[in-house]
Amino acid sequence: MTTQHPERAEPAGRKVVLVTGASSGIGAAVAARLVAEGHRVVAGARRTDRLQELAQNTAEAAARSGGGLQPVRLDVTDRADVAAFVQGARERHGRVDVLIGNAGVMPLSRLDSLLADEWDRMIDVNIRGLLHGIAAALPVFTTQGSGHFVTVASTGAHEVVPTGAVYCATKYAAWAITEGLRRESAPFIRVTTVSPGVVDSELADTITEAGAAEAMRAYRAHAIGPDAIAGAVSYALAQPSDVDVNEIVVRPTRQR
C-alpha cells in the first residue's frame, strides 16, 4: 500500500518538475516552457551561471503564470549529488511530480580515433546519469503513489550513423532503460521517452574529431529549435493521470 508524503498541495495542474541538464539547449527550453505553464521547476546543471541567467529570463513568465524556477548545481555523474537534488526538491516543495532526465553529451567520433576518454564521458553522463536519477526518484514516486519519468533520448537510439557508434549506443541504452522502467513500474507511475532528431544546441560544439565536426555542421543545416522538444515534453505532462504517453519522436521535416 502506498502512502502520501505530507506535501503542500499545488493548484490543480501545477507540478513540481525536476530537469537535469537545464543550463542550455533542450533542458533550458523545457524548463522555460514549463515555468511559463505555471509549474515549479527545479533546474539542475553544473553551470550555475547559466542557471541563474535562466532564472532571470523566466522571472517575468513565472510572475504571470504562478510558476517558478529554482537553480541547483548538479553533476548527474555523482550519485549522491543526484540523490540530494531530488531530496532537496522534495523537502522544499513537499513532493516531486516529474523527473526529466535530459543531461547528455555528444562528442561524436569514429571508433578508430580511439577517443576512449570521450566514450567514457558519454557512458557516465548519458547512461549512469539517467540511472542515478531513476534511483533517486523512484522511491519518492512509490511513496507518493504518483510520479512521471521523462527521458530525453535521441533518434540515435533507433539508427546508428558513422561517428555515432558510442553515442547511439548510449541513447539506445537510455531508451531501453526507460522502456524497462515503464514495464516494471507500478500503474501510478508514468514513463515517457522523447527522442529528438537534429536540434540546434551546444552538443555539436563538443565534437573534437575534425571529420565528425564537419559532418555535423552539414547535418545541422536543417536543425529545429529546442522549443519543439519542449512542446513534446509539455504534451506528455499535460495528459490525464490515466494516460501514459510512452514515446515521442520529433524530427525536422527534412531529416530522414
VEXDREN-2710 file (C-alpha; in Angstrom, 1 decimal):
% VEXDREN-2710
k/r/px/py/pz
1/MET/0.0/0.0/0.0
2/THR/1.4/3.4/-0.9
3/THR/1.2/6.4/1.3
4/GLN/1.3/10.0/0.5
5/HIS/4.2/12.1/1.8
6/PRO/2.7/15.1/3.7
7/GLU/3.1/17.6/0.9
8/ARG/2.0/21.2/0.4
9/ALA/-0.7/20.8/-2.3
10/GLU/-0.2/22.6/-5.5
11/PRO/-3.1/24.1/-7.5
12/ALA/-4.7/21.6/-10.0
13/GLY/-2.4/21.0/-12.9
14/ARG/0.7/22.6/-11.4
15/LYS/3.6/20.2/-10.9
16/VAL/6.9/20.1/-9.2
17/VAL/9.3/19.3/-12.1
18/LEU/13.0/18.5/-11.9
19/VAL/15.0/19.0/-15.1
20/THR/18.6/17.8/-15.5
21/GLY/21.0/19.4/-18.0
22/ALA/19.0/22.6/-17.8
23/SER/21.7/25.1/-18.5
24/SER/21.3/25.2/-22.3
25/GLY/19.6/23.7/-25.3
26/ILE/16.7/21.3/-24.8
27/GLY/16.9/21.4/-21.0
28/ALA/16.7/25.2/-20.8
29/ALA/13.9/25.3/-23.3
30/VAL/11.9/22.6/-21.4
31/ALA/12.5/24.5/-18.1
32/ALA/11.4/27.8/-19.6
33/ARG/8.3/26.3/-21.2
34/LEU/7.2/24.6/-18.0
35/VAL/7.7/27.7/-15.9
36/ALA/5.5/29.7/-18.4
37/GLU/2.8/27.0/-18.0
38/GLY/2.8/27.5/-14.2
39/HIS/4.9/24.6/-13.0
40/ARG/7.5/24.7/-10.2
41/VAL/10.8/23.8/-11.9
42/VAL/14.0/22.8/-10.2
43/ALA/16.7/23.2/-12.8
44/GLY/19.9/21.3/-12.4
45/ALA/23.2/21.6/-14.2
46/ARG/26.9/22.1/-13.5
47/ARG/27.0/25.6/-15.0
48/THR/25.3/27.6/-12.3
49/ASP/25.9/30.9/-14.0
50/ARG/23.7/29.7/-16.9
51/LEU/21.0/28.5/-14.5
52/GLN/21.0/31.9/-12.8
53/GLU/20.6/33.6/-16.2
54/LEU/17.7/31.2/-17.0
55/ALA/16.0/32.1/-13.7
56/GLN/16.3/35.8/-14.5
57/ASN/15.0/35.2/-18.0
58/THR/12.0/33.3/-16.8
59/ALA/11.1/35.6/-13.9
60/GLU/8.5/37.6/-15.8
61/ALA/6.8/34.4/-17.2
62/ALA/6.8/33.0/-13.6
63/ALA/5.1/36.1/-12.3
64/ARG/2.4/35.8/-14.9
65/SER/1.8/32.0/-14.5
66/GLY/2.4/31.4/-10.9
67/GLY/5.3/29.1/-11.7
68/GLY/8.9/29.4/-10.7
69/LEU/12.4/28.2/-11.3
70/GLN/15.0/27.2/-8.7
71/PRO/18.5/26.8/-10.0
72/VAL/20.6/24.0/-8.4
73/ARG/24.1/22.9/-9.1
74/LEU/24.0/19.3/-10.2
75/ASP/26.5/16.7/-11.5
76/VAL/24.5/13.7/-12.8
77/THR/27.6/11.5/-12.8
78/ASP/27.7/11.8/-9.0
79/ARG/25.0/9.5/-7.5
80/ALA/25.0/11.3/-4.1
81/ASP/24.6/14.7/-5.9
82/VAL/21.6/13.4/-7.8
83/ALA/20.0/12.0/-4.6
84/ALA/20.5/15.3/-2.9
85/PHE/18.9/17.1/-5.9
86/VAL/15.8/15.0/-5.6
87/GLN/15.6/15.0/-1.9
88/GLY/16.2/18.8/-1.7
89/ALA/13.3/19.4/-4.1
90/ARG/11.0/17.2/-2.0
91/GLU/11.9/18.9/1.2
92/ARG/11.4/22.4/-0.4
93/HIS/8.2/21.7/-2.2
94/GLY/6.8/18.7/-0.3
95/ARG/6.7/16.4/-3.3
96/VAL/8.3/15.7/-6.7
97/ASP/5.9/15.1/-9.6
98/VAL/8.2/14.8/-12.6
99/LEU/11.9/14.0/-13.2
100/ILE/13.1/14.9/-16.7
101/GLY/16.4/13.1/-17.4
102/ASN/17.8/15.4/-20.1
103/ALA/21.5/15.7/-19.3
104/GLY/23.6/14.4/-22.1
105/VAL/26.9/14.8/-24.1
106/MET/27.6/14.1/-27.7
107/PRO/31.3/14.1/-28.7
108/LEU/30.9/12.1/-31.9
109/SER/33.9/10.3/-33.4
110/ARG/34.9/7.3/-35.4
111/LEU/35.8/4.3/-33.3
112/ASP/39.3/4.1/-34.9
113/SER/40.0/7.6/-33.5
114/LEU/40.2/5.7/-30.1
115/LEU/38.9/8.7/-28.1
116/ALA/38.3/6.4/-25.1
117/ASP/38.0/9.3/-22.6
118/GLU/35.1/10.7/-24.6
119/TRP/33.5/7.3/-24.8
120/ASP/33.7/7.1/-21.0
121/ARG/32.2/10.5/-20.6
122/MET/29.2/9.6/-22.7
123/ILE/28.6/6.5/-20.8
124/ASP/28.9/8.3/-17.5
125/VAL/26.5/11.2/-18.4
126/ASN/24.1/9.6/-20.8
127/ILE/23.7/6.2/-19.1
128/ARG/24.9/6.4/-15.5
129/GLY/23.4/9.9/-15.1
130/LEU/20.0/8.6/-16.1
131/LEU/20.2/5.6/-13.8
132/HIS/21.2/7.9/-10.9
133/GLY/18.0/9.9/-11.5
134/ILE/15.9/6.8/-11.5
135/ALA/17.5/5.5/-8.3
136/ALA/16.8/8.8/-6.6
137/ALA/13.3/9.5/-7.7
138/LEU/11.7/6.0/-7.9
139/PRO/11.4/5.5/-4.2
140/VAL/9.9/9.0/-3.9
141/PHE/7.3/8.3/-6.6
142/THR/6.5/4.9/-5.0
143/THR/5.9/6.5/-1.6
144/GLN/3.8/9.3/-3.0
145/GLY/1.7/6.9/-5.2
146/SER/2.4/9.1/-8.3
147/GLY/5.2/10.4/-10.5
148/HIS/6.4/10.8/-14.1
149/PHE/9.8/10.0/-15.6
150/VAL/10.7/11.7/-18.9
151/THR/13.9/10.6/-20.6
152/VAL/15.3/12.7/-23.4
153/ALA/16.9/10.1/-25.7
154/SER/17.6/10.7/-29.4
155/THR/16.8/9.3/-32.9
156/GLY/20.2/7.9/-32.4
157/ALA/18.5/5.3/-30.2
158/HIS/16.9/4.0/-33.4
159/GLU/19.6/4.4/-36.0
160/VAL/23.4/4.1/-35.9
161/VAL/25.3/6.6/-38.0
162/PRO/29.0/6.8/-38.8
163/THR/30.9/8.6/-36.0
164/GLY/27.9/7.9/-33.7
165/ALA/28.6/4.3/-32.6
166/VAL/29.1/5.1/-28.9
167/TYR/26.7/8.0/-28.7
168/CYS/23.9/5.9/-30.4
169/ALA/24.7/3.1/-28.1
170/THR/24.3/5.3/-25.0
171/LYS/21.0/6.6/-26.4
172/TYR/19.7/3.1/-27.2
173/ALA/20.6/2.2/-23.6
174/ALA/18.6/5.2/-22.4
175/TRP/15.7/4.1/-24.5
176/ALA/16.0/0.5/-23.2
177/ILE/16.3/1.5/-19.6
178/THR/13.3/3.8/-19.8
179/GLU/11.2/1.1/-21.6
180/GLY/12.3/-1.4/-18.9
181/LEU/11.3/1.1/-16.2
182/ARG/7.9/1.5/-17.9
183/ARG/7.3/-2.2/-18.0
184/GLU/8.3/-2.6/-14.3
185/SER/6.6/0.5/-12.8
186/ALA/3.5/0.5/-10.8
187/PRO/0.4/1.7/-12.6
188/PHE/0.6/5.1/-10.9
189/ILE/4.0/5.9/-12.3
190/ARG/4.1/7.3/-15.9
191/VAL/7.1/6.9/-18.1
192/THR/7.9/8.8/-21.3
193/THR/10.8/8.7/-23.8
194/VAL/11.2/11.7/-26.1
195/SER/13.6/11.1/-29.0
196/PRO/14.7/14.3/-30.7
197/GLY/16.2/14.4/-34.2
198/VAL/18.6/17.2/-35.2
199/VAL/18.2/20.1/-32.7
200/ASP/20.0/23.3/-32.5
201/SER/22.1/23.1/-29.3
202/GLU/25.6/23.3/-27.9
203/LEU/26.1/19.5/-28.1
204/ALA/27.7/19.6/-31.5
205/ASP/30.3/22.1/-30.2
206/THR/31.8/19.4/-28.0
207/ILE/33.0/17.3/-31.0
208/THR/36.8/17.3/-31.1
209/GLU/37.3/15.0/-34.1
210/ALA/37.6/17.2/-37.2
211/GLY/35.7/14.9/-39.6
212/ALA/32.8/14.3/-37.3
213/ALA/32.6/18.1/-36.6
214/GLU/32.5/18.8/-40.3
215/ALA/29.8/16.2/-40.9
216/MET/27.7/17.6/-38.0
217/ARG/28.0/21.2/-39.4
218/ALA/26.3/19.9/-42.6
219/TYR/23.8/17.8/-40.7
220/ARG/22.7/20.8/-38.6
221/ALA/21.7/22.8/-41.6
222/HIS/18.1/21.7/-41.1
223/ALA/18.1/21.6/-37.3
224/ILE/14.9/22.5/-35.4
225/GLY/14.8/24.7/-32.3
226/PRO/14.8/23.1/-28.8
227/ASP/11.4/24.5/-28.1
228/ALA/9.9/21.9/-30.4
229/ILE/11.1/19.3/-27.9
230/ALA/9.9/21.3/-25.0
231/GLY/6.4/21.2/-26.6
232/ALA/6.6/17.4/-26.8
233/VAL/7.5/17.2/-23.1
234/SER/4.7/19.6/-22.2
235/TYR/2.2/17.5/-24.1
236/ALA/3.2/14.3/-22.3
237/LEU/3.0/16.0/-18.9
238/ALA/-0.4/17.6/-19.6
239/GLN/-2.2/14.3/-20.2
240/PRO/-4.7/13.0/-17.6
241/SER/-3.2/10.8/-15.0
242/ASP/-4.6/7.6/-16.6
243/VAL/-2.9/8.4/-19.9
244/ASP/0.8/7.5/-20.3
245/VAL/2.5/8.9/-23.5
246/ASN/5.2/6.2/-23.8
247/GLU/7.3/7.6/-26.7
248/ILE/7.5/10.7/-28.9
249/VAL/9.9/11.0/-31.8
250/VAL/10.4/14.6/-33.1
251/ARG/12.4/15.2/-36.2
252/PRO/12.9/18.1/-38.6
253/THR/10.8/17.6/-41.7
254/ARG/13.9/17.3/-43.8
255/GLN/15.5/14.6/-41.6
256/ARG/15.0/11.1/-42.9
END
